[in-house]
Amino acid sequence: MSQITPTSGGHGRAEHTPVVMSLGQIWVDIMMNVDALPRLGDFIVPRSVSQSIGGSYRVLIAAKRMGSPSEHAGIIGQGMMAATVRAALSRHGIGHIGQDRIDTDTGMRLVLTDGEHKTFIAPYGAEAQGGADTFDDIHPEAGDVVHISGNTLLDHSAAGVEAFFRRTLRDPRHRAYTIVLNPTNTLELVNDHLLEDMILSQPTWSCNRQEATTLAARLGVTVDEKPQLTVGGGFDQSMLALCTALGAVLRAPLVLRAGARGAWVREPGGLVTHIMGFPVKPVHIRSAGASHTGVLCAMLAQGWSLLDAVTIANAAAALAIEHHVDGIPHCPEREPVMALLRDHRWSGDGTDHD
């Protein structure tokens, strides 16, 4: 490939533009910078307060900025927090195709941080109050990319995800759309039946190291980590071993993210490929994992190969960190991402094979 162009024109019908849709949850984040956690009965004034939209919103906004139509299939409530979510989705042209609840508001996450540690207080709302019928009206078309996030696997919404799997994913070899699944660090709380459905659906797994390690432990995967985690290369060897062992058991595409070190990718029956990252100054407060996943989804929906999609996502995640807003990575538009790749003389095959 001599130009930065998709490897195909997309997988869907000519009249259907593939969509990135998320079955995840969206809520409002309120972050307060404090000197110390208050004791019960104390009164404190935070140094600063910032508000943002959390959860799958960051995945969808990244996909949208990279040029893919994006839709939220989760539940939105009725109230002040829900109005904030709806306004943000509308402002960026992200459709809501999920259910509405008029009896409760969307939830929020209060985050207290001293700059080093974070404490979360999470009053859940409508986004977490789904059931087995939550996604009954969600019908992906050919070429679409369906994103499923870890938070949806842990509460009442899990019943809806399980029903979606059983209704639509009985034969993943003939599935006309792609699933990108972000697991959770607390996979021990996911029930056995749902975990089995997740494995059998053969999605594209996108994990950070902690999530992949948790998933490997839950599946009884033994990882050879004899190399010491040192700056001299032990980390890379450890990531290679984890990606190789876990990918062999999943029998599905696996993307193992590692920030500035890039990502390790294993495709079924293939070698593990290390795709280099783009080092940036770590000035952010939160991970750029959502931006990376959103861009990955968008590129897959646009017909790029998995390796090329991950390369583009690595570049976008680096820029998202550089251009953070209040410490939250801010995914850029498409052109700056492609410009960064052109600056690094990437032509669609700039990978290292381990």
N, C-alpha and C positions, 0 to 999 in steps of 0.2 A: 504494500500500500504506500503510494508516494504522496498522497494528500491526506489531510485529517478529515476523512469522510467516513460515513457508516459502511460496514461491510455488506449491508443489504439495505433494501428500501423499507424494511419493516416486515412483520409477519402477518399482519391483518389483511382484510379485504381492501380493495382499492378505495372504497367509499368510507372506510372506517379508519380514523386516525387513532392509533393505540393510545390508551389512557393509563396513567398511573393512579391507582386507587388504593387507599389505605383502610384496612379493617382495624386500625389502632384507635387509641383514645387521644383526645385533645382537652387540655385544661389550661388554666391561667396560672403562671408562675409569678410569685411576688418575692423578690430577693431583698433582704435587709442586711446591710453590713453593720455588725455590732462588735463591741470590744470584748464582750463575754456573754455567754448564755445567762439570761435572767433566772433567778431563783423564783419559786412560787411566791407570789405576792409582791415581787419587785416591779418597778416602773423604770424602763430604759428608753432612751431616744437613739435610734439607729443613726449611724454616720451618713448613710444614703439608702435610698429605696428605689428599686427599679421593677418594672412590670413587663412581662413578655408572655407569649403564647407557647406552651410546652407540648410535649408528647409528639404525636405524629404530624403535627403542624409543620415542624421543622423539616421533616422528610418531604412533605408535599410542597412546601415553598421552594425547597432545593430543586425538586423535579420540575416545578413550574418555571423557575428561573433558567433552567437548562432547555426550555422549549417544549416540554411535554404537557398536554392537558392533564390536570390533576383533580382528583375527587376524594372527598372524605366520606367513608361509609360508616363511621361510628355514630354514636348517639350524641345529640346536643340537647341541652335542657332549656329551661325558660327562667330568665332572671338576669342579674347584673353581669355575672361571669359568662353566661351563655351569650349575652349580647356582645360582649367583648370578642368572643371567639367568632361569632357570626360576622361581625364587622371586619375582622382581620381576613377571614376567608373571602368575603365579598370584595374587599379592597384589592386582593391579589388574584381575583378571578378563579378561585378554587371552589368547585361546586360541592354542595352537600347532598349526597344521595342516600344518606342513612336515615335512621329514625329520629323523631323529635319527641321530647317529653315535656309536657306542660305542667307537671306536678312537682318538679324539682329543678334546681339550678345545676349548671355545670360546676364541677369541682375546681379546687385550686390547690396549689402547693406553696406553702410558706417556707422559704429557705432562709435560715439564719446562718451567716458566715462571718468568721473573723479574718478571712483572707487565706486561711489555711485549711480549716475544717468546715464542714457544712452539716447542719442539722435540719431535717425535713419534718414539717408538720403538714399532713395531707388529709384535709376533709374531702373525701370522695363525693362525687355527685352523679349526675345523669350518665356521664360517660362510662361509669363502671356498673351500671344497673341494667345491663342487657339480660337476655335469656336465650333459649334455644332458637327463637325465631328472629334474632337480631339481624342476621344477614340473609334472610329468606328472599329478599327482593334484589339482592346483589347478583348480577349475572354477567361476569366478565366476557368480553368478546375476544376473538382471535387477535393476538398481538398485544393485548393489555398486560400490564404488570400489576399484580396484587401484592401489596405490602402488608405483612402481619407483624405486629410488634409484641415484645415480651409482656408489656403491661396488660394486654388483652387476654393473656393466658392464665391470669392469676385470680380473677374475680368472677362475678356472674357472667361477664361477657365471654368467658371461656366456653360456656355451653354453646354460644352462637358460633364461635370459631370451630368447635368440634362438629357441629351440625353442618357448617359450610364444607368442611373437609369431606365428611361422609356423603354429602349430596353431590359434590362436584369433582372429587379427586380419586375416584375409584381406579382409574387407569392413567397414571401420570405420563406414561409414554405417548399417549394420544391427546394430551391436554393441549389446547390451542393457545393458552396464555401461560405466563410465567408467574411463579410465586417467589417473592423474596421475603425471607423470614429472619427477623431479629429475635433471637432467644433472650432469656433473662438471666441475670446472675443468680436468681433464686429458683432455679429449675427444680429443686427438690420439692417445691410447692405445687408443681404442675402434676396433675393426676396421670396415672399410667396410661389410660385409654387415650387421652389427648396427646401425650408424648408419642404413643405408637402411631396415631394418625399423622402427626407431624413428620415422623420418619418415613412412613409409607408414601406420603405425598411427594417426596423427593423435591423439595423446594431448593432454591438457591439460598444457602445459609450465609448470613453476613454477621460475623461475631468479632468482638474484641478478644483479647487474650483471656480475660477473666471469664467471659461467657463461654468461650470454647473449652476452657479447663473444667468449668462446672458441668457442661454438657458431656464431656468425656467421662467425668466421674460418674454421672448419672447412668451412662450407657456401659460402664465397666470397661472403658477403653484404657489399656495400659500404654503409657507414653514413655519412651526411653529418653530421659532427660539427664544423661550422664554428663554432658558438657556443662560446665559452670556458666552461670549467667554473668559474663564479663563484657567489658567494652570491646575486648579483642575479638568478639565474634560468637561468644557462647549464646547470646540472646538469639541471634539469627538461627543458629543450629537448633536451639530449643523450639523456636517457632516452626521451623521446618519439620521437626519431629512431631509436634502437636498437629500440624495441618495434615501431615501424611497419615498418621494413625487415625485421627478423627474422620478424615475424609474417606478413608477406606471402609469404615463402618457405616457412615451415612449413605454412601453410594449415590451421592448427589453433589452438585457444585458447592464448593465451600470457599468463602472469602474470609481470611483471618487478618483483621486490620491491626496495624501497629503504629499508628500516628506517623511521625516523621520518617520512620523506617519503611513506610509503605504498606504493602499487604502481601500475604502468601495466598496463592490461589491453587486449588486442586479441582480439576474437572474429572468426572468419573472415568476411571481407567487410564488417566493420563498422569504426566509428571506434575510435581508441585512447581509452580512458577513464582519466583519472588519478583514483584513489581515495585520498583524503587519509589520512594516518596519524595516529597519536596520539603526539606527542613525549613522550619520557621521558628521565630522566637516565641517561646511558650508564654504568651501574655494573657491567654484566655482563662476563664474560670471553669468552663464546661467543655466536654468532649465535642469534637466535630463529627462524631459517629453518625448523627442524624443527617448532616449535610452529605457525608460520604454515601450513605444508603440511598438518599433521595436522588443523587446524581447517578448512582449505579442503576436505580430503577428507570430513570429517564433514558439513559443510554441504551439499556436493554429494550425498552419500548420503541426506541428509534432504530433498532436493528443492528447495533454494534455487537461485536463479539464480547464474551465475558472478560477476556483479558484487556481489550481496549476500553471497555466500560470501567473497569477497575482503575486503569491508568488515568482516565479522565477524572474519576472520582477522587483519586489521590491528589491531583492538582487542585480540584475544587475545594477539598477539605483544607489544604494548606492556605489557600486564599481566604477561606472562611475564617480561619484563625487569625490571619493577619488583619482582617477587616472586621474584627469582632465589634459588637455593640454591647456596652456594659458587661464585657467579659463573656458574652455569648457569641459563639462563632456565627458569622453572617455569610451565608452562601452567596457568591457573586452571580452575575448574569453569565450567559454562555460565552460571550466573546473574550472577556479577560481570562477565562479558563483556557480557551483554545490558544490565546496569545501566549500564555505561559508555556503551554506544550510546544508551540512553534519556537519559542525562545530556547527550549531545550532540545530542539531539532528532532522532536518526536514525529514519526511518520506512521504510527500505528503498530509498530513492532519493536518498541524499546524496552524489552524485558530481559531479565536474567533467568535462565533455567537452572534449577538446582539438581 
